[in-house]
Amino acid sequence: MSARLLVAALAVLVVPSWAIAQDASLATQLAELTALQARVGDPDTRVRVAATHRVWTIGLASPSRDVKLAALGLLGEPVGSSSDHMRMPAVYAIAEIANSTDDVQVKVRALSMLREPLDAGQVPILDVAIDAVNAITRAGKGAEVAAAALGVLASAVRSGNNGVRIPAINAVVCAVEGSQSDRACQTALDLLVSPLESDAMIGGLEVRMMAVRAVERVGLQASEVGTKAKAMGLLQSYAARSGWEPEARALAQQAAAAIQNSLKP
């Protein structure tokens, strides 16, 4: 037998064996996740914690999109729990599974699962969830990832709790930067109207100045003239009504000027 024929014969034997082994591994992982479904929702906290950790481990280690998506699906039970003891490790697991792959579908699915803890209104889980959004958007840039992140951050940005609003505003900027998406910039500006117009007295100035800086960064990031003009309009409008806050007014005017300068050839 010639060397070429020998190589061809070996390829016929080896490649299917590898493929079969890979398929078997995938099937085993999916079967184990299916078996964990009841345990993830078990009334016994110890059983639920152990099952959640196992789901986390499988989703993190597998290179398969299907396995990662299946693992994320199972984490919906603990992440929606009323107990931070269950929710926090589930949020960490979601972020780590999202960042274990470059697959956009997995990242978008992971971000969508963070909506519930972000809407919970309780500061400890909100802080953890915002950190998780930041971790995912830093590792996975792109228009789809940015859009998903901005979608789940809306309630936190509009929160009446300034301790929540400030990290949420930073998270909005983090989601936009590097996304190369003008649409994401427009969505971010829409979100930033609320903190920019906040009338809160206690801590309100800090929030408003943070929003001014965020609008500037988004405006500089924007690629379309119309979006830059929208950012400048927000800043100029704020400057016009903030005469009683001279420091904030000056900051808004400087920010609008910086965006204006970025339009020059």
C-alpha positions as CSV (number, residue, x, y, z in Angstrom):
1,M,0.0,0.0,0.0
2,S,1.4,3.4,-0.9
3,A,2.1,6.0,1.8
4,R,-0.8,8.2,0.5
5,L,-3.3,5.3,0.6
6,L,-2.1,4.4,4.1
7,V,-2.7,8.0,5.4
8,A,-6.2,8.0,3.8
9,A,-7.0,4.7,5.4
10,L,-5.9,5.9,8.8
11,A,-7.9,9.1,8.5
12,V,-11.1,7.0,7.8
13,L,-10.4,5.0,11.0
14,V,-9.2,7.8,13.3
15,V,-11.5,10.8,12.6
16,P,-14.8,9.0,13.2
17,S,-13.4,7.6,16.5
18,W,-12.5,11.1,17.6
19,A,-15.9,12.4,16.5
20,I,-17.7,9.6,18.3
21,A,-15.8,10.2,21.5
22,Q,-16.6,13.9,21.3
23,D,-20.3,13.2,20.7
24,A,-20.3,10.8,23.7
25,S,-18.7,13.4,26.0
26,L,-21.3,16.0,24.9
27,A,-24.1,13.5,25.4
28,T,-22.8,12.6,28.9
29,Q,-22.5,16.3,29.9
30,L,-26.0,17.1,28.7
31,A,-27.4,14.0,30.5
32,E,-25.7,15.0,33.7
33,L,-27.2,18.5,33.5
34,T,-30.7,17.0,32.9
35,A,-30.2,14.8,35.9
36,L,-29.3,17.9,38.0
37,Q,-32.5,19.8,37.2
38,A,-34.5,18.5,40.1
39,R,-31.6,18.9,42.6
40,V,-31.0,22.5,41.6
41,G,-34.6,23.3,42.8
42,D,-34.5,21.0,45.9
43,P,-35.9,22.4,49.1
44,D,-32.8,21.3,51.0
45,T,-30.3,24.2,50.7
46,R,-27.3,21.9,50.9
47,V,-28.5,19.9,48.0
48,R,-29.2,23.0,45.9
49,V,-25.8,24.5,46.6
50,A,-24.0,21.3,45.7
51,A,-26.1,20.9,42.5
52,T,-25.5,24.6,41.5
53,H,-21.8,24.1,42.0
54,R,-21.8,21.1,39.8
55,V,-23.8,22.9,37.0
56,W,-21.2,25.7,37.3
57,T,-18.3,23.3,36.9
58,I,-19.8,21.5,33.9
59,G,-20.7,24.7,32.1
60,L,-17.3,26.3,32.8
61,A,-15.3,23.3,31.7
62,S,-17.2,22.2,28.5
63,P,-16.2,23.8,25.2
64,S,-19.7,23.1,23.8
65,R,-22.1,26.0,23.3
66,D,-25.0,23.6,23.9
67,V,-23.6,22.5,27.3
68,K,-23.0,26.1,28.3
69,L,-26.5,27.2,27.3
70,A,-28.0,24.2,29.1
71,A,-26.0,25.0,32.3
72,L,-27.1,28.6,32.2
73,G,-30.7,27.5,31.8
74,L,-30.4,25.5,35.0
75,L,-28.9,28.4,36.9
76,G,-32.2,30.3,36.4
77,E,-33.6,28.6,39.5
78,P,-30.9,29.7,42.0
79,V,-30.4,33.1,40.5
80,G,-34.1,33.8,40.9
81,S,-34.1,32.7,44.5
82,S,-35.0,35.1,47.3
83,S,-31.9,34.1,49.2
84,D,-28.6,35.8,48.5
85,H,-26.9,32.7,49.7
86,M,-28.2,31.0,46.5
87,R,-28.3,34.0,44.2
88,M,-24.7,35.3,44.6
89,P,-22.9,32.1,43.7
90,A,-25.3,31.6,40.7
91,V,-24.5,35.2,39.5
92,Y,-20.7,34.4,39.7
93,A,-21.3,31.1,37.9
94,I,-23.2,32.9,35.1
95,A,-20.4,35.4,34.6
96,E,-17.7,32.8,34.6
97,I,-19.5,30.5,32.1
98,A,-20.1,33.6,29.8
99,N,-16.4,34.4,30.0
100,S,-15.2,30.9,29.3
101,T,-16.1,31.2,25.6
102,D,-16.1,33.8,22.8
103,D,-19.6,32.6,21.7
104,V,-21.8,35.7,21.5
105,Q,-25.0,33.6,22.0
106,V,-23.7,32.4,25.4
107,K,-22.8,35.8,26.5
108,V,-26.1,37.4,25.5
109,R,-28.0,34.5,27.3
110,A,-25.9,35.0,30.4
111,L,-26.6,38.8,30.4
112,S,-30.3,38.2,30.0
113,M,-30.2,36.0,33.1
114,L,-28.9,38.9,35.2
115,R,-32.0,40.9,34.7
116,E,-33.8,39.3,37.6
117,P,-31.2,40.1,40.3
118,L,-30.7,43.6,38.8
119,D,-34.4,44.2,39.1
120,A,-34.5,42.8,42.7
121,G,-33.8,46.2,44.2
122,Q,-31.6,44.9,47.0
123,V,-28.2,46.4,47.2
124,P,-25.9,43.4,47.9
125,I,-27.2,41.3,45.0
126,L,-27.4,44.4,42.8
127,D,-23.7,45.2,43.4
128,V,-22.7,41.6,42.5
129,A,-24.9,41.6,39.4
130,I,-23.5,44.9,38.1
131,D,-20.0,43.5,38.6
132,A,-21.0,40.4,36.6
133,V,-22.3,42.6,33.7
134,N,-19.0,44.5,33.7
135,A,-17.0,41.3,33.7
136,I,-18.9,40.0,30.7
137,T,-18.8,43.2,28.7
138,R,-15.1,43.7,29.3
139,A,-14.4,40.2,28.0
140,G,-16.9,40.2,25.1
141,K,-17.0,43.4,23.1
142,G,-19.5,43.8,20.2
143,A,-22.9,45.2,19.4
144,E,-25.0,42.3,20.5
145,V,-23.2,42.0,23.9
146,A,-23.5,45.8,24.5
147,A,-27.2,45.8,23.6
148,A,-27.9,42.9,26.0
149,A,-26.0,44.6,28.8
150,L,-27.7,47.9,28.4
151,G,-31.1,46.2,28.4
152,V,-30.5,44.6,31.8
153,L,-28.9,47.7,33.3
154,A,-31.9,50.0,32.8
155,S,-33.7,49.5,36.1
156,A,-30.4,50.0,38.1
157,V,-29.6,53.2,36.2
158,R,-33.0,54.5,37.0
159,S,-32.9,53.4,40.6
160,G,-33.7,55.9,43.4
161,N,-30.7,54.5,45.3
162,N,-27.7,56.6,44.4
163,G,-25.4,53.9,45.6
164,V,-26.8,51.6,42.9
165,R,-27.0,54.3,40.2
166,I,-23.3,55.2,40.3
167,P,-21.9,51.8,39.5
168,A,-24.7,51.2,37.1
169,I,-23.8,54.4,35.2
170,N,-20.2,53.2,35.0
171,A,-21.4,49.8,33.8
172,V,-23.3,51.6,30.9
173,V,-20.1,53.2,29.8
174,C,-18.2,50.0,30.1
175,A,-20.8,48.2,27.9
176,V,-20.5,50.9,25.2
177,E,-16.8,51.3,25.0
178,G,-15.2,49.0,22.5
179,S,-18.6,47.9,21.1
180,Q,-18.2,49.8,17.9
181,S,-22.0,50.2,17.9
182,D,-23.5,53.6,17.4
183,R,-26.9,52.1,18.3
184,A,-25.5,51.1,21.7
185,C,-24.3,54.7,22.2
186,Q,-27.8,56.0,21.4
187,T,-29.4,53.5,23.9
188,A,-26.8,54.5,26.5
189,L,-27.7,58.2,26.1
190,D,-31.4,57.4,26.5
191,L,-30.5,55.6,29.8
192,L,-28.4,58.4,31.1
193,V,-31.2,61.0,30.8
194,S,-32.7,59.8,34.1
195,P,-29.6,60.2,36.3
196,L,-28.7,63.5,34.5
197,E,-32.1,64.9,35.4
198,S,-32.2,63.5,38.9
199,D,-33.5,66.0,41.4
200,A,-32.2,64.1,44.4
201,M,-30.6,66.4,47.0
202,I,-28.7,63.9,49.1
203,G,-25.9,62.5,46.8
204,G,-27.7,63.9,43.8
205,L,-24.9,66.2,42.7
206,E,-22.5,63.2,42.6
207,V,-24.9,61.2,40.5
208,R,-25.5,64.1,38.1
209,M,-21.8,64.8,37.6
210,M,-21.1,61.1,37.1
211,A,-23.8,61.2,34.4
212,V,-22.2,64.2,32.8
213,R,-18.9,62.4,32.5
214,A,-20.7,59.3,31.2
215,V,-22.5,61.3,28.5
216,E,-19.2,62.8,27.4
217,R,-17.5,59.4,27.2
218,V,-20.5,57.9,25.2
219,G,-20.6,61.0,22.9
220,L,-16.8,60.6,22.2
221,Q,-17.3,56.9,21.5
222,A,-20.2,57.5,19.1
223,S,-19.4,57.2,15.4
224,E,-22.4,59.1,14.0
225,V,-22.7,62.9,14.0
226,G,-26.3,62.7,15.0
227,T,-25.5,60.7,18.1
228,K,-22.7,63.1,19.1
229,A,-25.2,65.9,18.6
230,K,-27.6,64.1,20.9
231,A,-25.0,63.9,23.6
232,M,-24.1,67.5,23.2
233,G,-27.8,68.4,23.5
234,L,-28.2,66.6,26.7
235,L,-25.1,68.3,28.2
236,Q,-26.1,71.7,27.0
237,S,-29.7,71.3,28.3
238,Y,-28.3,70.2,31.7
239,A,-25.9,73.2,31.8
240,A,-28.7,75.6,31.1
241,R,-30.7,74.5,34.1
242,S,-27.9,73.9,36.6
243,G,-26.9,77.4,37.4
244,W,-27.2,76.6,41.1
245,E,-24.5,74.0,40.6
246,P,-21.7,76.0,39.0
247,E,-19.2,73.1,39.2
248,A,-21.5,70.7,37.5
249,R,-22.5,73.4,34.9
250,A,-18.8,74.0,34.0
251,L,-18.2,70.3,33.7
252,A,-21.2,69.9,31.4
253,Q,-20.0,72.8,29.2
254,Q,-16.5,71.3,29.0
255,A,-17.9,67.9,28.1
256,A,-20.0,69.4,25.3
257,A,-17.0,71.3,24.0
258,A,-14.9,68.1,24.0
259,I,-17.5,66.3,21.9
260,Q,-17.7,69.3,19.6
261,N,-14.0,69.2,19.1
262,S,-14.1,65.5,18.2
263,L,-16.2,66.5,15.1
264,K,-13.4,68.6,13.7
265,P,-11.4,67.0,10.9
